[in-house]
Each structure stands twice: as C-alpha cells, then as structure tokens.
Amino acid sequence: MYLVYGIKNCNTVKKALTFLDNHKVEYRFHDYKKDGITKAKLREWSLQVGWQKLVNKKGTTWRILDDSVKNDITSEAKAITLMVEKTSVIKRPLIEKDNKIIALGFEDDIYGSMEW
C-alpha cells in the first residue's frame, strides 16, 4: 500500500490522485492540513532526498514568506521547523512505500513509467 502525503485541494496532488485512481493503485492519503507532520518524519525524508528538495520554493506559500524568513532557511533544522509550522511549503505530493520515498511531486510521464 502506498502512502500519499499532500493537501487535498492542491492541484498537483489532485492530478496525482487522479492518476493513481485511474491506474487502480491502492493508496492511503495523509492530508498535512488535517493530520499534520512530525519532525521525525521530515528528518527521515530529509535523509532520503535532502531537506532542500522537500521545501517547495516554487509554491505560493514560499513566495509570500518574508525575505528574512526565506533567507534564514539555511539548515535542515530550520527547514523542518518551517515545514512543521507551514505544511503547505512541503513539496507535494510525496509518495512513500515501506517508509521509502518513491515519488516527490507529480509528472505524468514519470508516474506512467513506474511499476505500481
């Protein structure tokens, strides 16, 4: 079973969930807004892909942050604190299987090439 992390009203997450539904992939959805995220889980992911990839610097949440806040995100610890406080700054969707990240973000061709 796959675990999909994201925010239900995010367009990118909607595309990913539609893909998974259309391809009959079984998954459970973890909504950051309702379920939150722990520092421990973010550290685990950071070890896998690096904290820099987890922070979505293209999204609205990042763009509206004060420059002083953005400039202060210079370490894993600071990034994790920000991601716990503002979960919408986490790149999404993030898909896990057996606690291993198998996808970060959504690209139709990449999802299509994966063995689900």
PyMOL commands that set and color helices and strands:
alter all, ss='L'
color gray80, all
select helices_A, chain A and resi 11-22+32-35+39-49+51-54+60-64+67-72+76-85+87-89+108-113
alter helices_A, ss='H'
color red, helices_A
select strands_A, chain A and resi 2-6+27-31+94-97+100-104
alter strands_A, ss='S'
color yellow, strands_A
deselect
rebuild
show_as cartoon
